[in-house]
Amino acid sequence: MRGGVSFPARNRHNLAMGENRWQWADAWIFVSLVIASGAGRHRRAASSRRPEGVRLADVLSTADHLNRALPERREIEVAVRRLVGAGLVSVTDGWFRITPDGERLWRTRPNAGLATTVDTVQGALIRRHTPGDADWHLCEAEHAAAVQEYVVRSIPMPRRSPENRAHQD
């Protein structure tokens, strides 16, 4: 699996410490949800985005792109519980959505380059919101299935030469 399933040492945070304070993983998951859902496109109207939201495999794909690592099941579960409890994200039938409050946080955060976006969002979360504790759980099987879906989607399709295409048609 590309990138492993844990944070690089520089971004690792103990989830047990500072439970009442936003963690880097919370911001990482939030930014991944925003980008995966298309809410990060400032010129795109909310009504033009996928109304159903995004699936966990989409979130994993974006998280891997941002941090070259896949979040562990516990990191996702804790972050989503805190984000849902704070009213920034909703989850229904496996579909993750950014709420209007979440979109407002994203659009009013200080602008930064993509490399520092997660850190910037973490700062905005700390200044503007209190982490919640919603009753949401991510079972091992759901996490494993999403990781598997992401891995399968990430495998590049073999290229076909023009000669091979002509023989197959």
Secondary structure, DSSP 8 states (H G I E B T S, - for coil): -TT-SS--GGG---TTTTTTS--HHHHHHHHHHHHHHTTT-TTS-GGGS-TT-B-HHHHHHHHHHHHSS---HHHHHHHHHHHHHTTSEEEETTEEEE-HHHHHHHHHS----GGGHHHHHHHHHHHH-----------HHHHHHHHHHHHHHHS------HHHHHHH-
